[in-house]
C-alpha cells in the first residue's frame, strides 16, 4: 500500500504518503487490530520506491506533475532543463517559472532584480538564481523564475540568463542587460 501511494501520488511528500496510508488503512481495517510502522520507518520506504521507479531526482523534475502548472493547466512550469559546457565540464541548469508571473517581466518599463543564493540548493547544485520583476500594484518584487546552477562561473551565469531570455521571450531581458549583469557577477568573484 505504501508503494502504490508513493508511486501514484508524486505530489505528496514522504510524510504525507505515510499519513495517507495510515488513514486509509485505519478506515479499511477498523474492525481488526494492527500496528503501523512509524513515520520514520515509512519515509525511507517511500524514497526507495520512488528511486527504484524513477531513478535519480533529475528524472522526476521533467515528469508530470512537476513540469506543468497544474493538473488542469497544461502550460509548462518547467521552462528549461539543459546541460552546458562550462570550462570543459558538463553542468546542469534548470529553470522554473509560472507563465502568469513570467508575463510580469514583459511589461514596459518594469524593473528587474536578480538574486543568487547559495545556502538552500539541492544536492548537486551550487546556487539558485532568482529573477524578480517589480509589480506596480503591490509595490513588491515578485519572483518569476528560479534557476538552479551547478557552477558559479561566468559562463554558467551567461547560459542561465540566456536561457531565461529565450524561455520568457521578454524584450526587457535583453542581451545587453544580461551581459551587464553577468559582467558584474564576474567582477565579484
N, C-alpha and C positions, 0 to 999 in steps of 0.2 A: 504494500500500500504506500509506503514511503517513496519507493522508487517511482511508482506511477505518478504520484503527485509532484515529485521533484522534476520529472521529465515533461509532464503535460502542463505545468504551471511555471514557466521560466521567469515570469514577472514577480513571483514570490521569493522572498529571501529564505534562507535555510531555516531560520527560526519560525517564519510564517508557515512554511511547509510542515514543520513538526507540529505546530499548534493546530493547523487544519486537520492533519492526520489524527491527532488526539481527539479533536472534537467529533470528527466523522466516526471514529471507532467507538467512542462513548455512546453516540446515538445509535449506531448499528448493533452494538453488543451490550446494551444497557442491562440486559437480563442475566448476563454472565460475569463472573469475577475475572479480572485480568489485571496485569501490571504493565505499565508503559515503560519504554526506555526514557531516559531523561532527555531534556533538550540538548544537553552537551553530548549525549551519545548519538542523537539523531542528526545533528548538524553535520558532522563529518560524513555520515552516510549520504546525505543529500549532495555534498560536494563530490563524493566518489561517484555516485550515479551520474551526475551531470558531466563530470570529467570523462567517464567511460563513454557516454553518449556523444558528447560534442567535442572532446579534446580540450586543448588549451582555451583560455578565456577569449582569445582573439577570434576564434570561430563563432563564439556566441555573440560578439559585437555585431557581426554582419547578418545575423539571423533575426527572424521575426521573434518578438515584437520590438527589439531594440532599434532596428533600422528605421522603423516607421513612427510617425507621431502618435498614433493610437490604433486600436483595432478597427475603428471606423474611419480613420483619416489615412488615406494611402500615401500622403506626401512623405517624403523622406526626412527623417530626423538626423540620420547619419549622412553627413554631407560629403565626406571623403574618407577613404582608408587607403593609404598609399605607402609604398616603400621607396625611399630615395637614397641616392649615393651621397654621403657626407664624408669627405676625406677618405674615400675608398672603403667605407663601411656602410652596409645597408642599415638604414634607420627607418622605423615606423613613424608615421604621422597620421593621426586620426582626428577628424573634426566632426563635432555635432552642433546642431543649431536648429531651433524651431523656425519653420518658414515664416510664420507671422512676425516673429521677433527680428528675423533677418531683414524683413521689409523695412523695419525702422532705420536700418543702416543706409537705406537708399534715399531717404528724404533729403531734399535740397537743403543745404546749409547745416546739416546735422554734425555735431562734434563727436568724434570717435576717441575712444580711450583703450589702450592695451595694457594688460597687467599679466605678469607671469608669476606663478607661484611654484615653489619647489618642494614644499613640505608635504602636500597632500596629493600625491600622484600614485597610481597603481604600480605595483612591482613591474620593473622593466622599463619604466619611463622616468625621465629626469625632471620634467616640468609640465605644467598645464598653462597654456596661454589662453587668456580670457579676453575676447573682443567685446567692447561695450559701446552702445550708442546713447547719446543724451536724448531723453524723452522730454519734450517741452511741457506736456500737460502735467506730468508728475514731478518735473524738475529733478529727475534722478538719472543716473547712468544705468542702463538696462543691459545685462549680458545677453548677447545674441548668438555667440558662438564660443565653444570650448574646444581647444585643440591640445591633444596630448602629443608630446615630442619626446623622443629618446635621447636627443642631443641638445646641448646648449650652444652649439657652434653657429656661426654666422649663416652658413648655408642652410641649416635646419630652419632658422628664423625665416630666411628668404623663401624657402619652399612652403612653409606654413602660411605666410602672408599671401603668396601667390595662389595657393590652393583656396584660401578664403576669398580672394578676389574672384576666382573662377566660380566657386560654389555660390557666392552671393550675387554675382553678376552686377555688382554695385559700382556705379560711376564714382561714388565717394571714395571707395578704396582703390585709388589709382596707383599705378606702378610707382610714380614719383613719391607719393606719400609713404608707400610701403618701404621703398628703398631708404627714405629718410629715417623711418622707424628702425629698420634693420641696421643702418649705419650707426644710430645712437646706441643700439644694443651692443654692437661690436665694440664701440669705444668703451663701454662699461665693463667689458670682460677682462 
